[in-house]
């Protein structure tokens, strides 16, 4: 086997080995820290239950209610005073 072929094979082997190693350089995949614990929370709702008590209705100036897993408030009033 000639020297050029051997050099290419060694280079390929080193490249393959480098791809399988967890080397200390490069971007690291870190998990974000957990959110801080909530203190003094008076009320919390993820709006997954549409029967949790929030108002639902259609009015002349807009509507309120559950929509796609969120609580939606829409105003169709275009004046700046109510």
N, C-alpha and C positions, 0 to 999 in steps of 0.2 A: 504494500500500500504506500503510495507516495505521501510526502509531507503535507501537501495542500489538502488532500482528502482527509488525512488525520486531523489537521487543524480545523477543518469544517465540522467534522464529527465531534471534536472536543467542544467547539463553540456551540453546536446544537445541544449537546449534553448539558453544558453549563446554563444555557438559556432555559432549557426545560426544567432543570433543577431550581433555577431562580424563580420560575413561575409557581413552583409548588411550595416554596418556603415562605414563611411569614417573616419578611424582613422588616427591620425597624423603621425604614424610611417609606415615604409615600403617604397617601391619605389613610387615616385610620377611621374605622367604623366605630363610632362611639354611640352608646345609647344615651339619649338625653336624660338629665336628672329628673327624678319624679317631681311633680309640682309640690309646692309647699303645702302643708296641711292648712285647711281653711279654719279660721277661728272666727267666732262671733257671727256665724252664718245664721240668719233669722229664717230664711226660706230658700229652698232650692227645688227646681223642677226641670227635668230634661224634656218635657213636653211629649214624652212617648205615650202617655195616656190621655186621650182627648176628653176623658171624663174627669179630669183632675180639678175642674172647677173654674177655669178661666172662661170669660165671656165669649160667646160665639154669636155673631149676628151680622146682618147686612143692613146698612143705614143709608140715608140720602147722601151723607158726606163721606162714606167709606165703609169698610167692613173690618171685622176682627174675627179671628178663629185659628184653628189648627190647619196647617198646610204643609205637606211634605216633611213632617216630623219637626216642625217649628211652629211657634205661635206668631202669627202674622197680623200686623196692624197696617191697614191701607187707608189713606185719606185721599178723597177725590176733590176736596175743597181747595179751590185755587186762590181764594182771597187770603189776605194776611191777617184778617180779623175774623173772629168767630161769632 
